[in-house]
Amino acid sequence: MGHSDPEPSRRDFLAGRALRDEIVAVGQATGDALFGAEDEPRREPTSGATIRLATAAMATDFAVILNEALPDDPRQPLRWASEALDVVHLLEDQLSVYRPNTELSQLNQVAASRPVQVEDRLFGLLCRARDISLETEGGFDPTSGQLIALWRQCRKEVRLPTDAELAERLKLLGMQHVEMADGCIAFSRPGVELNLGSIGKGYALDRAAEILLEHELTEWLIQGGHSSVIAQGGHNGLPGWPVGLRNPLLPQRRLGTILLRDQALATSGTAVQHFRFEGKRYGHIIDPRTGWPVENMLSVTVLAPTAAEADALSTAFFVGGVELAERYCSNHRSVSALLIPPPTGGQRLKPVNLGISPEQIFWNDQ
């Protein structure tokens, strides 16, 4: 989870300035996803007028998007949207590993020496992260923080990590080093760390969504950056919300749309975050099993009941590839995915669709 300083936006938020300054009409609710195919294109669903309330947290922008046609008194739904976004800041104060006093940072500092009691919802999230890690054969690994930090440092120093550096970090990876029981967390060896960067943003969306559902709002979309979205109900007369799908090779170009309803969507890809060293391109998604960036995938989009699941699984499938994704989706019918491997020999992108309904996908007329 990235570092950000939410205090200025939070003060504006609580002072009501967000309601005055951050409400803007948006042309389309968009997520960061992608695909192309040989099928005959259909006409894409179009977006209508919306109201957008946004704040900065977790090194990105979070937004609640509502249909413009609100009840007679629109102020109450906007207050609920404000309340939902404030939850994101509270969770960043709990989950960030880039602030020394958060609950997760404190856990990382002492769990190798003694078991640490954690907040109930955080314990539940860590249990879910453990389960997904096991079910994806380590493709998603919440103990990868030290490995990610090594590559981030090497990127700053414009070099590759040494074999010795990688070997040292890999010794600390794996959920077998994390003991979980009775609401307590303990590490089996010093140096082990938990980092929820590949599930925390989705978890924040789920918690924000809980607020809107508690207030019985039935039509909304919540977005965390350009890679995570959760949506409820319909929009502009459609049976869902149109979420734009990006081309993984040409990120400024949209290849189509997914219609999202009562579901979450997350995309993992390296089109934007990468670096070059001695002429070779290295993406930011690291395979925790080898210590090296993944090279055999361009992008993965996952649809799941919760944003936390979608977030973690998009990373796991990016790392584990088509075979892992096929196995997982066949065993979890509520999860579907769209994987984009690199094209070969100048061919077109050939997406692998694992269970996404054709009625949900609309391609641009290329």
Secondary structure, 3 states (H helix, E strand, C coil): CCCCCCHHHHHHHHHCHHHHHCCECCCCCECCCCCCCCCCCCCCCCCCCEEEEEEEECCEEEEEEEECCCCCCCHHHHHHHHHHHHHHHHHHHHHCCCCCCCHHHHHHHHCCCCCEECCHHHHHHHHHHHHHHHHCCCCCCCCCHHHHHHHHHHHHHCCCCCHHHHHHHHCCCCHHHEEEECCEEEECCCCCCCCCCCCHHHHHHHHHHHHHHHCCCCCEEEEECCCEEEEECCECCECCEEEEEECCCCCCCEEEEEEECCEEEEEEECCCCEEEECCEEEECCECCCCCCECCCCCEEEEEECCHHHHHHHHHHHHHHHHHHHHHHHHHCCCCEEEEECCCCCCCCCCCEEECCCHHHEEECCC
